Amino acid sequence: MHRRDVLRALCAAPLLAASCARPEEREVTMPDEARPSSTGGRMPAIFAAHGAPVLLDDAEWMGELAAWAGALPRPRAVLMVSAHWDRRPTTLGATRTVPLVYDFHGFPERYYRTEYAAPGAPELAARVRELLRARDVAVQDDPDRGLDHGAYVPLVAMYPEADVPVLQISMPGLDPRALLDLGRALAPLRDEGVLVFGSGFLTHNMAYAFRPGTPGWAREFDAWAAEAIERLDVDALVDFRERAPAVAQALPTWEHYAPLLVTVGAAADERPPAAFPITGWWMDGAFTKRSVQLG
């Protein structure tokens, strides 16, 4: 696919499209055992840059994601928060048949034939409802809503056998403090073998896609974010629109940054060490690939 065609397709893509594939129904009970984690049984919380459907053809990046997954404790289930699902109140996606949502237009046909028949996670959904309702947070179900490309693209690389139960949860709007609080509410899941997984981008400006070289503003924002994450400066990360340099260029809209705040919230009270398993630049340098592991 030519770069200009990729750019045209990405810019034309809505956050959600109605086209879904329904793989063979598969529901499993979460396994009782997972590899011990580096935090004494507690799973890390992570945030991954997810690229676009074309990431599936990027052997280097797919390899980096696979290597990261290999170094992580094996999760009993994945709770996915993608930049591409924002719905109030907080909504839980499919728990039995888990379809894919092809929320993009104008790409080659092969990207619409991608399959990822992940098992559903009804037990995890019940536990999430319990945790949220204990905090008087409204939660609803959408049993037909599957995994959008922000969810399934990194999972194809990280868990290619599709043998880990997956549940996607919506962002309840884009209020930074509410997203942080959502992560805090979900934090107990980390002690239950669940990988809290935010998927987005730390910089996301389509106007600069495929321009040669990494813009100074992208490097500046990426460096600021890395430092704030290393310090786990929750207030700075929440107030990024006031505190971060070059934010208008780095994030003209910020739905791709938002899942990071759920990840941070899930680790904020513990303050674990931060790591960046993947770094570098994409689309000739306007998009940072920086991915985050807390714990």
DRENTI-557321 format. One record per residue (C-alpha): residue number from 1; x, y, z; residue in one letter. Coordinates in steps of 0.02 Angstrom, whole numbers, always signed. Example, Ala and Ser with C-alpha at 12.3 -4.5 7.8 and 13.67 -1.06 7.14 Angstrom:
<sites>
<num=1; east=+615; north=-225; up=+390; residu=a> .
<num=2; east=+684; north=-53; up=+357; residu=s> .
</sites>
This chain:
<sites>
<num=1; east=+0; north=+0; up=+0; residu=m> .
<num=2; east=+73; north=+168; up=-50; residu=h> .
<num=3; east=+110; north=+289; up=+91; residu=r> .
<num=4; east=-10; north=+419; up=+23; residu=r> .
<num=5; east=-146; north=+287; up=+17; residu=d> .
<num=6; east=-111; north=+238; up=+197; residu=v> .
<num=7; east=-122; north=+419; up=+251; residu=l> .
<num=8; east=-283; north=+446; up=+154; residu=r> .
<num=9; east=-360; north=+291; up=+231; residu=a> .
<num=10; east=-308; north=+336; up=+407; residu=l> .
<num=11; east=-372; north=+513; up=+395; residu=c> .
<num=12; east=-539; north=+453; up=+326; residu=a> .
<num=13; east=-565; north=+322; up=+459; residu=a> .
<num=14; east=-697; north=+356; up=+592; residu=p> .
<num=15; east=-667; north=+296; up=+769; residu=l> .
<num=16; east=-796; north=+159; up=+745; residu=l> .
<num=17; east=-860; north=+72; up=+589; residu=a> .
<num=18; east=-1003; north=-51; up=+585; residu=a> .
<num=19; east=-913; north=-190; up=+494; residu=s> .
<num=20; east=-878; north=-339; up=+605; residu=c> .
<num=21; east=-821; north=-518; up=+585; residu=a> .
<num=22; east=-889; north=-653; up=+697; residu=r> .
<num=23; east=-765; north=-794; up=+727; residu=p> .
<num=24; east=-819; north=-963; up=+793; residu=e> .
<num=25; east=-890; north=-942; up=+967; residu=e> .
<num=26; east=-763; north=-984; up=+1101; residu=r> .
<num=27; east=-778; north=-954; up=+1286; residu=e> .
<num=28; east=-656; north=-1018; up=+1415; residu=v> .
<num=29; east=-633; north=-1008; up=+1601; residu=t> .
<num=30; east=-483; north=-905; up=+1651; residu=m> .
<num=31; east=-340; north=-1025; up=+1691; residu=p> .
<num=32; east=-291; north=-1036; up=+1873; residu=d> .
<num=33; east=-105; north=-1019; up=+1843; residu=e> .
<num=34; east=+2; north=-885; up=+1764; residu=a> .
<num=35; east=+189; north=-864; up=+1760; residu=r> .
<num=36; east=+247; north=-772; up=+1917; residu=p> .
<num=37; east=+267; north=-587; up=+1887; residu=s> .
<num=38; east=+413; north=-476; up=+1931; residu=s> .
<num=39; east=+307; north=-396; up=+2067; residu=t> .
<num=40; east=+275; north=-551; up=+2173; residu=g> .
<num=41; east=+123; north=-615; up=+2077; residu=g> .
<num=42; east=+54; north=-445; up=+2029; residu=r> .
<num=43; east=+37; north=-415; up=+1843; residu=m> .
<num=44; east=+111; north=-258; up=+1766; residu=p> .
<num=45; east=-2; north=-126; up=+1691; residu=a> .
<num=46; east=+48; north=-81; up=+1513; residu=i> .
<num=47; east=+19; north=+45; up=+1375; residu=f> .
<num=48; east=+64; north=+4; up=+1195; residu=a> .
<num=49; east=+74; north=+110; up=+1039; residu=a> .
<num=50; east=-37; north=+17; up=+919; residu=h> .
<num=51; east=+3; north=+84; up=+747; residu=g> .
<num=52; east=-134; north=+48; up=+621; residu=a> .
<num=53; east=-189; north=-106; up=+524; residu=p> .
<num=54; east=-29; north=-90; up=+422; residu=v> .
<num=55; east=+70; north=-132; up=+580; residu=l> .
<num=56; east=+26; north=-312; up=+539; residu=l> .
<num=57; east=+151; north=-298; up=+394; residu=d> .
<num=58; east=+287; north=-215; up=+499; residu=d> .
<num=59; east=+397; north=-363; up=+544; residu=a> .
<num=60; east=+512; north=-262; up=+657; residu=e> .
<num=61; east=+374; north=-186; up=+762; residu=w> .
<num=62; east=+276; north=-349; up=+770; residu=m> .
<num=63; east=+435; north=-433; up=+829; residu=g> .
<num=64; east=+460; north=-303; up=+964; residu=e> .
<num=65; east=+283; north=-331; up=+1027; residu=l> .
<num=66; east=+307; north=-519; up=+1025; residu=a> .
<num=67; east=+469; north=-505; up=+1122; residu=a> .
<num=68; east=+385; north=-393; up=+1251; residu=w> .
<num=69; east=+244; north=-519; up=+1275; residu=a> .
<num=70; east=+372; north=-656; up=+1297; residu=g> .
<num=71; east=+453; north=-560; up=+1439; residu=a> .
<num=72; east=+289; north=-522; up=+1527; residu=l> .
<num=73; east=+207; north=-640; up=+1652; residu=p> .
<num=74; east=+77; north=-740; up=+1558; residu=r> .
<num=75; east=-93; north=-662; up=+1598; residu=p> .
<num=76; east=-250; north=-757; up=+1646; residu=r> .
<num=77; east=-344; north=-627; up=+1543; residu=a> .
<num=78; east=-320; north=-459; up=+1459; residu=v> .
<num=79; east=-428; north=-307; up=+1498; residu=l> .
<num=80; east=-407; north=-193; up=+1347; residu=m> .
<num=81; east=-433; north=-4; up=+1341; residu=v> .
<num=82; east=-416; north=+63; up=+1164; residu=s> .
<num=83; east=-411; north=+241; up=+1100; residu=a> .
<num=84; east=-547; north=+191; up=+979; residu=h> .
<num=85; east=-689; north=+158; up=+1102; residu=w> .
<num=86; east=-758; north=+303; up=+1203; residu=d> .
<num=87; east=-933; north=+275; up=+1272; residu=r> .
<num=88; east=-1027; north=+333; up=+1425; residu=r> .
<num=89; east=-1064; north=+252; up=+1541; residu=p> .
<num=90; east=-918; north=+133; up=+1549; residu=t> .
<num=91; east=-964; north=-12; up=+1436; residu=t> .
<num=92; east=-903; north=-192; up=+1430; residu=l> .
<num=93; east=-887; north=-274; up=+1260; residu=g> .
<num=94; east=-924; north=-449; up=+1200; residu=a> .
<num=95; east=-893; north=-591; up=+1323; residu=t> .
<num=96; east=-942; north=-743; up=+1220; residu=r> .
<num=97; east=-911; north=-728; up=+1035; residu=t> .
<num=98; east=-780; north=-589; up=+1021; residu=v> .
<num=99; east=-791; north=-513; up=+846; residu=p> .
<num=100; east=-670; north=-392; up=+766; residu=l> .
<num=101; east=-721; north=-214; up=+725; residu=v> .
<num=102; east=-638; north=-157; up=+563; residu=y> .
<num=103; east=-647; north=+27; up=+609; residu=d> .
<num=104; east=-552; north=+94; up=+458; residu=f> .
<num=105; east=-587; north=+125; up=+274; residu=h> .
<num=106; east=-486; north=+124; up=+113; residu=g> .
<num=107; east=-359; north=-11; up=+155; residu=f> .
<num=108; east=-319; north=-164; up=+50; residu=p> .
<num=109; east=-444; north=-305; up=+68; residu=e> .
<num=110; east=-323; north=-417; up=+164; residu=r> .
<num=111; east=-337; north=-305; up=+317; residu=y> .
<num=112; east=-523; north=-341; up=+324; residu=y> .
<num=113; east=-489; north=-528; up=+325; residu=r> .
<num=114; east=-384; north=-523; up=+483; residu=t> .
<num=115; east=-450; north=-647; up=+611; residu=e> .
<num=116; east=-417; north=-655; up=+797; residu=y> .
<num=117; east=-535; north=-776; up=+882; residu=a> .
<num=118; east=-493; north=-733; up=+1062; residu=a> .
<num=119; east=-590; north=-822; up=+1199; residu=p> .
<num=120; east=-718; north=-717; up=+1290; residu=g> .
<num=121; east=-694; north=-672; up=+1472; residu=a> .
<num=122; east=-865; north=-675; up=+1559; residu=p> .
<num=123; east=-787; north=-704; up=+1730; residu=e> .
<num=124; east=-679; north=-550; up=+1707; residu=l> .
<num=125; east=-830; north=-449; up=+1652; residu=a> .
<num=126; east=-922; north=-499; up=+1811; residu=a> .
<num=127; east=-772; north=-448; up=+1916; residu=r> .
<num=128; east=-756; north=-280; up=+1828; residu=v> .
<num=129; east=-941; north=-245; up=+1859; residu=r> .
<num=130; east=-914; north=-286; up=+2043; residu=e> .
<num=131; east=-764; north=-170; up=+2059; residu=l> .
<num=132; east=-847; north=-24; up=+1970; residu=l> .
<num=133; east=-1014; north=-38; up=+2059; residu=r> .
<num=134; east=-923; north=-42; up=+2226; residu=a> .
<num=135; east=-866; north=+135; up=+2181; residu=r> .
<num=136; east=-1038; north=+186; up=+2120; residu=d> .
<num=137; east=-976; north=+190; up=+1940; residu=v> .
<num=138; east=-1111; north=+154; up=+1812; residu=a> .
<num=139; east=-1070; north=+10; up=+1696; residu=v> .
<num=140; east=-1166; north=-70; up=+1554; residu=q> .
<num=141; east=-1142; north=-212; up=+1429; residu=d> .
<num=142; east=-1134; north=-214; up=+1240; residu=d> .
<num=143; east=-1129; north=-399; up=+1197; residu=p> .
<num=144; east=-1107; north=-365; up=+1010; residu=d> .
<num=145; east=-958; north=-248; up=+1026; residu=r> .
<num=146; east=-794; north=-332; up=+979; residu=g> .
<num=147; east=-611; north=-284; up=+973; residu=l> .
<num=148; east=-567; north=-131; up=+869; residu=d> .
<num=149; east=-400; north=-116; up=+780; residu=h> .
<num=150; east=-322; north=-29; up=+930; residu=g> .
<num=151; east=-358; north=-188; up=+1028; residu=a> .
<num=152; east=-330; north=-332; up=+909; residu=y> .
<num=153; east=-179; north=-269; up=+810; residu=v> .
<num=154; east=-57; north=-276; up=+959; residu=p> .
<num=155; east=-138; north=-436; up=+1022; residu=l> .
<num=156; east=-105; north=-523; up=+855; residu=v> .
<num=157; east=+80; north=-491; up=+885; residu=a> .
<num=158; east=+86; north=-522; up=+1071; residu=m> .
<num=159; east=-29; north=-672; up=+1089; residu=y> .
<num=160; east=-39; north=-742; up=+912; residu=p> .
<num=161; east=-120; north=-906; up=+966; residu=e> .
<num=162; east=-272; north=-807; up=+1027; residu=a> .
<num=163; east=-271; north=-916; up=+1182; residu=d> .
<num=164; east=-287; north=-779; up=+1314; residu=v> .
<num=165; east=-463; north=-721; up=+1360; residu=p> .
<num=166; east=-492; north=-539; up=+1312; residu=v> .
<num=167; east=-620; north=-410; up=+1369; residu=l> .
<num=168; east=-626; north=-234; up=+1299; residu=q> .
<num=169; east=-690; north=-94; up=+1409; residu=i> .
<num=170; east=-738; north=+78; up=+1346; residu=s> .
<num=171; east=-664; north=+242; up=+1404; residu=m> .
<num=172; east=-804; north=+338; up=+1492; residu=p> .
<num=173; east=-766; north=+498; up=+1398; residu=g> .
<num=174; east=-601; north=+590; up=+1394; residu=l> .
<num=175; east=-595; north=+675; up=+1564; residu=d> .
<num=176; east=-416; north=+641; up=+1625; residu=p> .
<num=177; east=-461; north=+623; up=+1808; residu=r> .
<num=178; east=-605; north=+504; up=+1770; residu=a> .
<num=179; east=-488; north=+395; up=+1666; residu=l> .
<num=180; east=-361; north=+392; up=+1808; residu=l> .
<num=181; east=-499; north=+344; up=+1930; residu=d> .
<num=182; east=-556; north=+205; up=+1813; residu=l> .
<num=183; east=-380; north=+134; up=+1817; residu=g> .
<num=184; east=-377; north=+144; up=+2006; residu=r> .
<num=185; east=-541; north=+50; up=+2015; residu=a> .
<num=186; east=-470; north=-87; up=+1904; residu=l> .
<num=187; east=-304; north=-101; up=+1998; residu=a> .
<num=188; east=-356; north=-254; up=+2104; residu=p> .
<num=189; east=-365; north=-355; up=+1943; residu=l> .
<num=190; east=-176; north=-349; up=+1932; residu=r> .
<num=191; east=-169; north=-462; up=+2086; residu=d> .
<num=192; east=-288; north=-583; up=+1998; residu=e> .
<num=193; east=-180; north=-616; up=+1845; residu=g> .
<num=194; east=-262; north=-487; up=+1732; residu=v> .
<num=195; east=-158; north=-380; up=+1616; residu=l> .
<num=196; east=-229; north=-203; up=+1613; residu=v> .
<num=197; east=-183; north=-148; up=+1437; residu=f> .
<num=198; east=-199; north=+29; up=+1369; residu=g> .
<num=199; east=-177; north=+50; up=+1181; residu=s> .
<num=200; east=-150; north=+216; up=+1094; residu=g> .
<num=201; east=-8; north=+335; up=+1051; residu=f> .
<num=202; east=+90; north=+465; up=+1151; residu=l> .
<num=203; east=+99; north=+576; up=+996; residu=t> .
<num=204; east=-35; north=+573; up=+861; residu=h> .
<num=205; east=-40; north=+708; up=+727; residu=n> .
<num=206; east=-97; north=+643; up=+557; residu=m> .
<num=207; east=-50; north=+808; up=+473; residu=a> .
<num=208; east=+134; north=+761; up=+496; residu=y> .
<num=209; east=+122; north=+579; up=+442; residu=a> .
<num=210; east=+258; north=+529; up=+319; residu=f> .
<num=211; east=+346; north=+697; up=+324; residu=r> .
<num=212; east=+532; north=+657; up=+329; residu=p> .
<num=213; east=+620; north=+672; up=+496; residu=g> .
<num=214; east=+557; north=+677; up=+673; residu=t> .
<num=215; east=+487; north=+849; up=+716; residu=p> .
<num=216; east=+563; north=+938; up=+865; residu=g> .
<num=217; east=+393; north=+951; up=+948; residu=w> .
<num=218; east=+372; north=+762; up=+940; residu=a> .
<num=219; east=+541; north=+732; up=+1023; residu=r> .
<num=220; east=+503; north=+865; up=+1154; residu=e> .
<num=221; east=+334; north=+793; up=+1202; residu=f> .
<num=222; east=+399; north=+614; up=+1199; residu=d> .
<num=223; east=+543; north=+659; up=+1315; residu=a> .
<num=224; east=+426; north=+751; up=+1434; residu=w> .
<num=225; east=+306; north=+604; up=+1440; residu=a> .
<num=226; east=+447; north=+480; up=+1470; residu=a> .
<num=227; east=+514; north=+581; up=+1616; residu=e> .
<num=228; east=+341; north=+604; up=+1693; residu=a> .
<num=229; east=+306; north=+418; up=+1676; residu=i> .
<num=230; east=+473; north=+370; up=+1753; residu=e> .
<num=231; east=+434; north=+481; up=+1903; residu=r> .
<num=232; east=+252; north=+421; up=+1897; residu=l> .
<num=233; east=+205; north=+604; up=+1913; residu=d> .
<num=234; east=+19; north=+573; up=+1910; residu=v> .
<num=235; east=-29; north=+756; up=+1922; residu=d> .
<num=236; east=+81; north=+803; up=+1775; residu=a> .
<num=237; east=+16; north=+661; up=+1668; residu=l> .
<num=238; east=-164; north=+707; up=+1708; residu=v> .
<num=239; east=-135; north=+893; up=+1680; residu=d> .
<num=240; east=-34; north=+864; up=+1521; residu=f> .
<num=241; east=-132; north=+994; up=+1423; residu=r> .
<num=242; east=-68; north=+1130; up=+1539; residu=e> .
<num=243; east=+104; north=+1059; up=+1583; residu=r> .
<num=244; east=+172; north=+968; up=+1431; residu=a> .
<num=245; east=+274; north=+1056; up=+1297; residu=p> .
<num=246; east=+213; north=+1059; up=+1117; residu=a> .
<num=247; east=+50; north=+975; up=+1164; residu=v> .
<num=248; east=-50; north=+1063; up=+1027; residu=a> .
<num=249; east=+62; north=+986; up=+894; residu=q> .
<num=250; east=+88; north=+817; up=+978; residu=a> .
<num=251; east=-96; north=+788; up=+1019; residu=l> .
<num=252; east=-215; north=+900; up=+920; residu=p> .
<num=253; east=-344; north=+776; up=+983; residu=t> .
<num=254; east=-296; north=+668; up=+1129; residu=w> .
<num=255; east=-401; north=+510; up=+1126; residu=e> .
<num=256; east=-241; north=+412; up=+1087; residu=h> .
<num=257; east=-156; north=+476; up=+1245; residu=y> .
<num=258; east=-309; north=+440; up=+1353; residu=a> .
<num=259; east=-282; north=+251; up=+1380; residu=p> .
<num=260; east=-114; north=+291; up=+1460; residu=l> .
<num=261; east=-208; north=+370; up=+1605; residu=l> .
<num=262; east=-304; north=+209; up=+1639; residu=v> .
<num=263; east=-138; north=+115; up=+1641; residu=t> .
<num=264; east=-62; north=+243; up=+1758; residu=v> .
<num=265; east=-214; north=+237; up=+1872; residu=g> .
<num=266; east=-199; north=+48; up=+1886; residu=a> .
<num=267; east=-22; north=+70; up=+1955; residu=a> .
<num=268; east=-28; north=+241; up=+2038; residu=a> .
<num=269; east=-55; north=+184; up=+2217; residu=d> .
<num=270; east=+88; north=+58; up=+2208; residu=e> .
<num=271; east=+212; north=+169; up=+2113; residu=r> .
<num=272; east=+307; north=+25; up=+2030; residu=p> .
<num=273; east=+461; north=+52; up=+1922; residu=p> .
<num=274; east=+428; north=+106; up=+1743; residu=a> .
<num=275; east=+506; north=+29; up=+1588; residu=a> .
<num=276; east=+493; north=+68; up=+1402; residu=f> .
<num=277; east=+502; north=-99; up=+1312; residu=p> .
<num=278; east=+478; north=-19; up=+1140; residu=i> .
<num=279; east=+540; north=+151; up=+1082; residu=t> .
<num=280; east=+573; north=+232; up=+914; residu=g> .
<num=281; east=+471; north=+321; up=+783; residu=w> .
<num=282; east=+340; north=+278; up=+651; residu=w> .
<num=283; east=+274; north=+361; up=+493; residu=m> .
<num=284; east=+445; north=+440; up=+464; residu=d> .
<num=285; east=+451; north=+506; up=+640; residu=g> .
<num=286; east=+293; north=+600; up=+691; residu=a> .
<num=287; east=+224; north=+456; up=+795; residu=f> .
<num=288; east=+321; north=+390; up=+945; residu=t> .
<num=289; east=+317; north=+202; up=+968; residu=k> .
<num=290; east=+355; north=+223; up=+1153; residu=r> .
<num=291; east=+266; north=+89; up=+1252; residu=s> .
<num=292; east=+256; north=+82; up=+1440; residu=v> .
<num=293; east=+265; north=-54; up=+1572; residu=q> .
<num=294; east=+226; north=-13; up=+1753; residu=l> .
<num=295; east=+276; north=-155; up=+1868; residu=g> .
</sites>
